[in-house]
Amino acid sequence: MKTFVNVVGAMLLVLVRVVAQAPNPAVPSAIADSKKDQYVALGEPIEMLAPRYPKHALKEHIQGDVVLRISVSTGGQVRDISPISGDPELAETATNAVRYWKFVPYYQNDRPAEALAKVAIVFKIDDTGRPEVSAMYDAPRPPPDNPVR
């Protein structure tokens, strides 16, 4: 499922494309390799601040993926963020924005639980020089259907 959200900043239009899907070849490998650290799929944030493309990075045509490890509290707030990969300037911008994201709380055994997740923020400059920033994360798996017998 793809959701497109337009965000208008001071004299700058940043397109935020939020892609919620299972890991696939288009997702940075650091996100796809999430089994060993027991990351969970939290899905689309219920509140999010779009990262702004840093002026210096735009001027210098710095692009790329930033993968962040996030710790989410039982209330759905992002508690801790650690950059895993990406350009340091882009990682700082991504970290500053993701800090304000909020997720639906993760439940384990019918109780809210702290969770670890990974998100990828993709910074790209299109052919016309317009910046695009997109966020990718794993969508939570729906509960299995339990047919009534």
C-alpha positions in Angstrom: 0.0 0.0 0.0 1.3 3.4 -0.9 0.3 6.6 0.8 1.3 10.0 -0.6 1.5 13.0 1.7 2.4 16.5 0.5 4.2 18.7 3.0 4.7 22.4 2.2 7.6 24.1 4.0 9.0 27.6 3.9 9.5 28.2 0.2 10.2 24.4 -0.3 7.9 21.7 -1.3 9.0 18.3 -0.1 7.2 15.3 -1.3 7.0 12.6 1.3 6.1 9.2 0.0 5.3 6.7 2.7 5.6 3.1 1.5 4.3 0.4 3.8 5.1 -3.0 2.6 6.9 -6.2 3.5 10.7 -6.3 2.8 11.5 -6.4 -0.9 14.5 -5.9 -3.0 13.8 -2.1 -3.2 14.1 -1.8 0.6 17.7 -1.0 1.8 19.4 -4.2 2.9 19.9 -2.9 6.4 16.1 -2.8 6.8 15.5 -6.2 5.2 18.0 -7.9 7.5 16.0 -7.3 10.6 15.6 -10.8 12.1 18.7 -11.0 14.1 17.9 -8.0 16.3 14.2 -8.9 16.8 12.8 -5.8 15.1 9.1 -5.5 14.8 7.0 -4.1 12.0 5.2 -1.0 13.4 3.7 0.2 10.2 2.9 3.8 9.3 3.3 6.4 12.0 0.1 7.9 13.3 2.0 11.2 13.7 5.0 12.2 11.7 7.2 15.1 11.0 8.6 15.0 7.4 12.4 15.4 7.2 13.4 18.5 5.3 16.2 18.2 2.7 19.2 19.9 4.2 20.1 23.0 2.1 23.8 22.1 2.0 23.0 18.5 0.9 20.7 19.8 -1.8 23.3 22.3 -3.1 25.9 19.6 -3.2 23.5 17.0 -4.7 24.0 14.6 -1.7 21.5 11.8 -1.9 20.9 8.4 -0.4 19.2 6.2 2.1 19.4 6.7 5.8 18.5 3.7 7.9 17.6 4.3 11.5 17.1 1.9 14.5 14.3 3.2 16.6 13.1 2.2 20.1 9.4 2.8 20.6 7.8 3.1 24.1 4.7 1.3 25.3 2.8 4.5 24.4 4.0 4.6 20.8 6.6 7.5 21.2 10.0 7.2 19.7 12.4 7.0 22.7 15.8 6.4 21.1 17.2 6.6 17.6 20.5 5.4 16.3 21.6 5.8 12.7 22.7 2.5 11.2 23.8 3.8 7.8 23.7 6.8 5.5 25.4 10.2 5.0 25.9 11.9 8.3 24.3 15.2 7.3 21.2 13.3 6.0 21.2 11.0 9.0 21.1 14.0 11.4 18.1 15.5 9.5 16.3 12.2 9.5 17.0 11.6 13.2 15.7 15.1 14.1 12.4 14.4 12.3 11.8 10.8 13.3 12.2 11.8 16.9 8.7 13.4 16.7 7.0 10.4 15.1 4.4 8.4 17.0 3.2 4.9 16.3 0.2 2.8 17.4 1.6 1.0 20.4 3.0 -2.5 19.8 1.2 -5.3 21.7 2.7 -8.5 22.9 0.6 -11.0 24.9 -2.3 -8.5 24.9 -0.2 -5.9 26.6 1.6 -2.8 25.3 5.3 -3.5 24.9 8.4 -1.6 24.0 9.6 -2.3 20.5 12.6 -2.0 18.2 12.1 -1.2 14.6 14.0 0.1 11.6 12.9 2.9 9.2 14.6 4.1 6.0 14.5 7.7 5.0 15.4 8.1 1.3 16.7 11.5 0.2 16.6 11.9 -3.6 16.9 14.8 -6.0 14.9 14.4 -9.2 16.0 15.3 -12.7 14.6 18.8 -12.3 16.6 19.4 -9.1 13.5 19.1 -6.9 14.1 17.3 -3.6 12.1 14.2 -2.6 12.2 12.6 0.8 10.4 9.3 1.4 10.1 7.0 4.4 10.0 3.2 4.2 9.1 0.8 6.9 7.6 -2.7 7.3 3.9 -2.9 7.6 2.6 -4.9 10.5 1.2 -8.3 9.6 -2.6 -8.5 10.0 -3.9 -11.1 12.6 -4.8 -14.4 11.0 -8.4 -14.9 10.1 -10.1 -17.2 12.7 -13.2 -18.6 11.0 -16.1 -19.2 13.3 -16.9 -22.9 13.4 
